[in-house]
Amino acid sequence: MKLQKIKWFKLNLFVLALCLIGISLIITSGQEVATAQPPTFQTIASGAWNNPAIWAPAGVPGPGATAIINAPHTVTTATPINVGQLNNFGILQSIPWVNLNVTANGITNSATGQLLGSPGTVCFVAMGMNGSNVTLTVGGQMSNSGVISGGAGINCGQFSGNGGNVSITAGNFISFAGSTINGGAGGNVLGVGLPGIGGNGGNVTIFAPLNNGGVLAGGNGGNGNPLAMAPQNGGNGGCVRTFGGLIANTGAIIGGAGGLGTGGGVNGIMGCVVIEPNSITVSGPEATLVGGDVKVFGGNDWIIQMNNLNLGAITADNEIILATGANGTVDLTGNTGQVLSAGQQVTIATDNILTDGLLNEVAGPNIITTPPQILSDVAVSAPTVAIAPAGVPTELQIAIGNGSPIPHDFMLSASDTAGWFLDLQPNVFVDPLGVAWVTLMVTPPPSAELEEPNVITVNAVAMDFSTQASVQIQAVLE
């Protein structure tokens, strides 16, 4: 009996020891997890992003890291950036022929911060080089107090470059008063004796719940030469599209101005404004929506609120469309005078229209009311410029954004001017207000030679043909 007690006591001691070791390992492991924080890098000088010498501590910020660009530093990049958090107080810009692509869990662009695509730098015979895009993909919070801009297209003698686009995808996006997000300006025509075309302004596309107090603007189209002796057409202004969740606008959302035609040429058209929320509030004396066409639409039970606006706060050269699905509401209360002003007509398609007085006092005489309508829109985003080595497949990422309250299947196609091998999946399904990324494989022939960029066109067409869009890419050989 005594021997059994001794054995039992020793067994208990052994189990206790194992438990203490386990607890120690757990505590130690927990301490290691708690202390293994992602690194933080901040700039100590201007230079290339991948140069370890511009960062403290020395190194290059990578996935999970926090990167702080201090003022007045300018950081340039030739490659996509992937970090945990980007806090920008300086300038971050892509180099020519490269788009600024940043993927992060969060981005804060301060009042002194600038996120910029590079401008076009080369004039070819048949076209000018486009400005580069800015593409920001943010898993969480994105805030902007500074400037985000696509690169400007180059000014050329006859055919000028298009402005770069801005595309932002975020879990939530706040753009504060005093901030600016704009597509790049199209290039102007410099020649005098030959016909020409100004570059188109870049687009701005936002896929996120949005609270905007600043300015969202498409890029302005380029102008013809004032001294032109042959017809030179102005470039078209860029569009602004916002898709996603709740949208509150106390700032300005403006399509880019069309460029001036000269020498008997025609003016470019003003860019569109397209807003697709499940609920939108446009209110306050500074709130404006201005475009060639202005379209605000949503699904069943959705609400469009436009209250306490100044006269002409929502203005279109052509048409204003406010539309919801069944049981939706367009609320125009709190307005005195004509806040909706369209060159052609105002169309309101919904079940419930709320005003403080007569509808035509708010919307003008050219107003049409119709039953509810579910409208659709699609945005296609792609690099404006790309470099591809001869005989080597190059991946280009294409974003298909469904600006509709219902899901859509889109048919996809790609073509080009130089006969390169293009491989793109034939269709893609996109959720309501969703974005789907697809890969375009581009392979120039091994013996390919180019004097002019290869213009690649990517098309997306809804299976029900309710909406379609296309985008062009200037590709050159490496």
DAWOBEL-V336998 format. One line per field, one symbol per residue. ss: DSSP state (H for helix, E for strand, C for the rest). psi: psi as a letter, one per 20 degrees, with the letter a starting at -180 (. if undefined). A space follows every 50 residues. Layout:
ss=???
psi=???
//
This chain:
ss=CHHHHHHHHHHHHHHHHHHHHHHHHHHHHHHHHHHCCCCEEEECCCEECC CHHHEECCCCCCCCCEEEECCCCEEEECCCEEEEEEEECCEEEECCCCCE EEEEEEEEECCCCEEECCCCCCECCCCECCCCCEEEEEEEEEEECCEEEC CCCCCECCECCCCCCEEEEEEEEEECCCCEEECCCCCCECCCCCCEECCC CCCEEEECCEEECCEEECCCCCCCCCCCCCCEECCCCCCEEEECCEEEEC CEEECCCCCCCECCCCCCCCCCEEEECCEEEEECCCCEEEECCEEEECCC CCEEEEECCCCCCEEECCEEEEECCCCCEEECCCCCCCCEEECCEEEEEC CEEECCCCHHHHHCCCEEEECCCCCCCEEEECCCEEEECECCCEEEEEEE EECCCCCEEEEEEEEECCCCEEECCCEEEECCCCEEEEEEEEEECCCCCC CCCEEEEEEEEECCCCCEEEEEEEEEEC
psi=ghggggggghgghgggggghggggggggghhgghimqqqpqqqirraqgj ohiiqprpappaphqppooqqkqppqqjrqporgppooicppqrrqjpqo opprhqpoorhiqpopqqqqipoagirqpqqqroopophcppqpicpppq qqqqprhgorqqqqrppppqhqpporpirppqqqqqqqphrgiqqrpqqq qqqpppnqppopibpppqqqqqqrphjpjqppqqqqqqqpppppbpppoj bpopqqqqqpqrkjrqqrqqqrpppnrippooqqhipqoprgqpopraap jqpopnqlqrpjhopqhfqppoqraqjrpookrjpprnipoqhfrppoor hpppribqhihhirhmqpprrqporqqqppprphqqppqpjppppppppo pomqjqqqpppqqqrriikrppopqhrqpprpkrpppqpoppoqqhjqqp hqqpopppqppqhjkhqqrrqqpoprq.
//
